[in-house]
Amino acid sequence: MYTSFYGLQAKPFQISTDPTFLWLGEKHREAISMLKYGIQKDAHAGILLLTGDVGTGKTTLINALFKYLDKNVLRVSITNPNLEGLDFLNYIAAAYGSRKEFTSKSQFLINFSRFLKNAHAKNKKVLLVVDEAQLLSHTLLEEIRLFSNIEENGQSLIHTFLVGQHELREKLVRPENRALRQRITLNYNIDALVFEETDEYIRYRLQVAGTSERIFTPDAVNRIHQYATGLPRKINIICDHALLTGYVQNLRQIGAPIVQECVKDISILMTPEKRVSSPPRENPIQGPLQTVPQASPPPIKNRVDNDTKPLPKDMAEKGRKKQIRYFIATAVLILLAVTVFFLFF
């Protein structure tokens, strides 16, 4: 809708993981270099760990890596690992092209070991990427660890990348996962963008889409960075809404007020302040403070409001119309918030 208005060949801020719009800042360059090293070097036989907050670009980096790899790497990305044990194993087998459904773990391991050894004999590497790995149970994490025990001449036959949110690191430090933790030889955490990176990120995506014009003012970029907290996915959502709003208002340049307006429209993106309730204060003499019951006000059954008069009909009609408009506006806002939530989260 707004592409031709701003001289763009494509929408620059879609939230899809299209590698065409991949912007490699310092953090993402380091991350992609580690991913390439983890599959290119035969000497690397451990498990690779990549983490980052929601929307930092982890899946986009994996897609870019897959596009970079040649046909000698048999790669699979498991994007929904929230499965039961045997279902997870069958999912992996099917992803690598197996048409057989296994009814036992032993059957899977026999066939999977044969698959890995055949690939090794053909000088092919096998890469298993588990995205959203924070959803994995301890049992499945242990199964993944045991995959690395399938070896040939002392070398593991599978490269495993665990990709997930910060909760994955919290899960790995638990005592029951210490064996898996010792197998992790490469790890990297993608931090949120700083302001300068946010500015470069926005300008880069606009250039890829077809324009070198500075559509967003510095103040607008500052607001975008503030509200998106440096997360690329949120930056995309805010910028896309801002371009649409600018098009509707016939604005060639987007300023801070437009960004502010868009953030209000998609207020579900706003991070609510965490309110920490203070513990009840202790009385140094009598211990915890007690709630003193308040006396109930006397009943007002005999009260007569002589000064209260019924509202005129025109005022009552205006009041009813105002209430109707309020309820309609509230319903529209709730519908918009629910739609944004299901679309982007």
Summary of the structure (lengths in Angstrom):
residues: 345
radius of gyration: 28.4
end to end distance: 23.5
largest distance: 99.0
contacts: 913
relative contact order: 0.13
helix: 50%
strand: 12%
